[in-house]
């Protein structure tokens, strides 16, 4: 997540392209609020760079442009289904492990991170095994002995 200082740096990079005007506190805070919460400084700076590298209209880069460019960059970095299938085959992953691997890769994890997650995590759709009930008779009779510890006379006197 970008701090206010980092998002102001991104805004300053945008301003360099348009005369390097001073940035007010309100502009900095507004720009910061409009950026994606999960964006990193590197992604934001790369998005501004790509925007102006392709911009031939002289239009200013806004927070929406930065958000859209980061979304596009992340989608481009995701592997295709064919690539994930080839990675699963190379790692000899079958069924549940392959499904977990695919899920981790689509979440943006590297192949190594995804493999470790797939092999160590349990399937979230799988229920844990039922635990057998205790069949010990000692517990049942231990409570009965405590209940029957009082004498019959003491029970009847109370009535």
Secondary structure by P-SEA (a helix, b strand, c coil): cccaaaaaaaaaaaaaacccccccaaaaaaaaaaccccccaaaaaaaaaaaaaaccccccccaaaaaaaaaaaaaaacccaaaaaaaaaaacccaaaaaaaaaaaaacccaaaaaaaaacccccccccccccccccaaaaaaaaaaaacccaaaaaaac
